[in-house]
Amino acid sequence: MDSAPLSLLLLLLLSCLLLSPLTTAAPPPAPAITNLTNSHHGLLRICKTTPFPKLCLNSSKLSISITINPSILSFALHALQAAVSAISGLSPLLASPSVVEAQRGALQDCRELHAATLSSLRRSSSLLHSSSSKNAVADARAHLSAALTNKNTCLEGLAGARGPQAPALISAWSSAFRDVSNSLSIVSGSGGGRRRGRRLSSWPSAGWLRRRERKLLGTGDYSAYDAAVTLTVAADGSGDFRTVGEAVAFAPNNSEDRTIIIVRAGVYDENVEIPLNKTNIALLGEGSNVTFIRGNRSVGDGWTTFRSATVGNIERISVHTDLT
């Protein structure tokens, strides 16, 4: 009599076990796989528009595996990271290469342009990290455009160079800038209209100058400026410095504030070089017919075009006007 209920209970348990697979819902597809597929298609589409699609694909594959549903800006940031890595890799070659220059100053040009390029790439990356606004994208694109011009400036100086490492340096320099080209292409395709009048360096008509600076340029009234950021150069010794180069050297490094260097009437026989760390400098003469800066370097004497400039700067010098 006791075995009948037990048999019935066992039968019910067996039925539940047999029917349970039919009633269990199928597991949903893994979203990571779907996102990975979408990311791959997005990467293919973006890389096809770059100057070097294969390099773009190879350098961006990692971003697919670590980023869920990435945006075009995330691809741009990864491209910038690849560009920084590629340009940084040039440092050992530039340190002490076995290269015989055909043009004087060629290697120093490339070293300064190398540092300027890294600065532009990092500044672009910082802009895109901090904001995805149109202005940030436009500024990042401007910095990348400036960085890309450094490629040919260095190569022009190295033309005709000899030595065991000359071919390797020229090849590595050209190759590294492919990542810069791809970064500019991706950032340009990420949106952000071109900011009218936005330049990394500009003439006094630039709308991004502060109001008091436009007044200074228009009237020559320097009273609005603190004496600490206004330096005077006078060839006769009546100013703070006798040469423009001395004033530039005295100016603060990496300054966020404008430094005004007023160059009084006179003739200055010097080549003025403004390094990368001398930021926000404005050179103001007293008139193109009375203030003259005359460099003594020329391409004919064997100098590079870059090094022979009378007033040479890498980037981020705001204004130089009323000078000859």
Backbone hydrogen bonds, N-H to C=O, Kabsch-Sander energy under -0.5 kcal/mol:
donor,donor_aa,acceptor,acceptor_aa,energy
4,A,1,M,-0.5
6,L,2,D,-1.0
7,S,3,S,-2.2
8,L,4,A,-2.2
9,L,5,P,-2.3
10,L,6,L,-2.2
11,L,7,S,-2.0
12,L,8,L,-2.0
13,L,9,L,-2.1
14,L,10,L,-2.1
15,S,11,L,-1.9
16,C,12,L,-1.9
17,L,13,L,-1.9
18,L,14,L,-2.0
19,L,15,S,-1.9
20,S,16,C,-1.7
22,L,19,L,-0.9
23,T,19,L,-1.0
23,T,20,S,-0.6
24,T,20,S,-1.1
33,I,30,A,-0.7
34,T,30,A,-1.4
35,N,31,P,-3.0
36,L,32,A,-2.4
37,T,33,I,-2.2
38,N,34,T,-2.4
39,S,35,N,-2.8
40,H,36,L,-2.2
41,H,37,T,-2.2
42,G,38,N,-2.5
43,L,39,S,-2.7
44,L,40,H,-2.4
45,R,41,H,-2.2
46,I,42,G,-2.4
47,C,43,L,-3.0
48,K,44,L,-1.7
49,T,46,I,-1.4
50,T,47,C,-1.4
56,C,52,F,-2.2
57,L,53,P,-2.5
58,N,54,K,-2.5
59,S,55,L,-2.5
60,S,56,C,-1.2
61,K,57,L,-0.9
63,S,60,S,-0.6
64,I,60,S,-0.8
64,I,61,K,-0.9
65,S,61,K,-1.0
66,I,62,L,-1.1
67,T,63,S,-1.2
69,N,67,T,-0.6
75,F,71,S,-1.6
76,A,72,I,-2.1
77,L,73,L,-2.5
78,H,74,S,-1.9
79,A,75,F,-2.5
80,L,76,A,-2.3
81,Q,77,L,-2.1
82,A,78,H,-2.2
83,A,79,A,-2.2
84,V,80,L,-2.7
85,S,81,Q,-2.1
86,A,82,A,-2.3
87,I,83,A,-2.8
88,S,84,V,-2.6
89,G,85,S,-1.5
90,L,87,I,-1.7
91,S,88,S,-1.7
94,L,90,L,-1.9
95,A,91,S,-1.4
96,S,92,P,-0.8
99,V,97,P,-1.7
100,V,162,R,-3.7
101,E,99,V,-0.7
104,R,302,G,-3.2
106,A,103,Q,-1.6
109,D,105,G,-2.4
110,C,106,A,-2.1
111,R,107,L,-2.2
112,E,108,Q,-2.4
113,L,109,D,-2.9
114,H,110,C,-2.2
115,A,111,R,-2.1
116,A,112,E,-2.3
117,T,113,L,-2.3
118,L,114,H,-2.2
119,S,115,A,-2.1
120,S,116,A,-2.3
121,L,117,T,-2.5
122,R,118,L,-2.5
123,R,119,S,-2.3
124,S,120,S,-2.3
125,S,121,L,-2.4
126,S,122,R,-2.4
127,L,123,R,-2.2
128,L,124,S,-2.1
129,H,125,S,-2.2
130,S,126,S,-2.0
131,S,127,L,-1.6
137,V,133,S,-2.2
138,A,134,K,-2.6
139,D,135,N,-2.5
140,A,136,A,-2.5
141,R,137,V,-2.4
142,A,138,A,-2.0
143,H,139,D,-2.2
144,L,140,A,-2.2
145,S,141,R,-2.4
146,A,142,A,-2.0
147,A,143,H,-2.2
148,L,144,L,-2.2
149,T,145,S,-1.3
150,N,146,A,-0.7
150,N,147,A,-1.0
151,K,148,L,-1.1
152,N,148,L,-0.6
153,T,149,T,-1.4
154,C,150,N,-1.9
155,L,151,K,-2.0
156,E,152,N,-2.6
157,G,153,T,-1.3
158,L,154,C,-1.7
159,A,155,L,-0.6
159,A,156,E,-0.7
161,A,158,L,-2.6
162,R,100,V,-2.4
165,Q,98,S,-1.8
166,A,98,S,-0.5
166,A,163,G,-1.0
169,L,165,Q,-2.6
170,I,166,A,-2.4
171,S,167,P,-2.4
172,A,168,A,-2.7
173,W,169,L,-2.4
174,S,170,I,-2.1
175,S,171,S,-2.4
176,A,172,A,-2.6
177,F,173,W,-1.5
178,R,175,S,-1.5
179,D,176,A,-1.0
180,V,176,A,-0.7
181,S,177,F,-2.2
182,N,178,R,-2.2
183,S,179,D,-2.2
184,L,180,V,-2.4
185,S,181,S,-2.1
186,I,182,N,-2.5
187,V,183,S,-2.8
188,S,184,L,-2.4
189,G,185,S,-1.3
190,S,187,V,-1.3
191,G,188,S,-0.6
196,R,194,R,-0.6
198,R,195,R,-2.0
199,R,197,G,-0.6
202,S,318,S,-1.6
206,A,203,W,-2.1
209,L,206,A,-1.4
214,R,210,R,-2.1
215,K,211,R,-2.1
216,L,212,R,-2.1
217,L,213,E,-2.4
218,G,214,R,-2.0
219,T,215,K,-2.7
220,G,216,L,-2.5
222,Y,220,G,-0.8
225,Y,222,Y,-1.7
229,V,226,D,-1.7
230,T,227,A,-0.9
231,L,229,V,-0.5
231,L,260,I,-3.4
233,V,262,I,-3.3
234,A,241,F,-2.6
237,G,234,A,-1.8
240,D,232,T,-1.4
241,F,232,T,-1.8
247,A,243,T,-1.3
248,V,244,V,-2.4
249,A,245,G,-2.3
250,F,246,E,-1.7
251,A,247,A,-1.6
254,N,277,N,-4.3
255,S,252,P,-0.6
259,T,280,N,-2.9
260,I,229,V,-3.1
260,I,258,R,-0.5
261,I,259,T,-0.5
261,I,282,A,-3.2
262,I,231,L,-3.4
262,I,260,I,-0.6
263,V,261,I,-0.6
263,V,284,L,-3.5
264,R,233,V,-3.0
264,R,262,I,-0.8
266,G,290,V,-2.2
268,Y,292,F,-2.8
269,D,267,V,-0.6
270,E,268,Y,-1.4
272,V,270,E,-0.6
272,V,310,T,-3.0
273,E,271,N,-0.6
274,I,272,V,-0.5
274,I,312,G,-3.0
278,K,275,P,-1.4
279,T,277,N,-1.2
280,N,316,R,-2.0
281,I,316,R,-0.6
282,A,259,T,-2.7
283,L,319,V,-2.7
284,L,261,I,-2.9
284,L,282,A,-0.6
285,G,321,T,-2.7
286,E,263,V,-0.7
287,G,322,D,-1.5
290,V,287,G,-1.8
291,T,287,G,-2.6
292,F,266,G,-2.8
292,F,290,V,-0.6
294,R,268,Y,-2.9
294,R,292,F,-0.5
295,G,293,I,-0.6
301,D,298,S,-0.8
302,G,299,V,-1.9
303,W,298,S,-1.8
304,T,104,R,-1.7
308,S,304,T,-1.7
309,A,306,F,-0.9
312,G,272,V,-3.3
312,G,310,T,-0.5
314,I,274,I,-1.2
318,S,281,I,-1.3
318,S,316,R,-0.5
319,V,281,I,-0.9
321,T,283,L,-1.9
324,T,291,T,-1.5
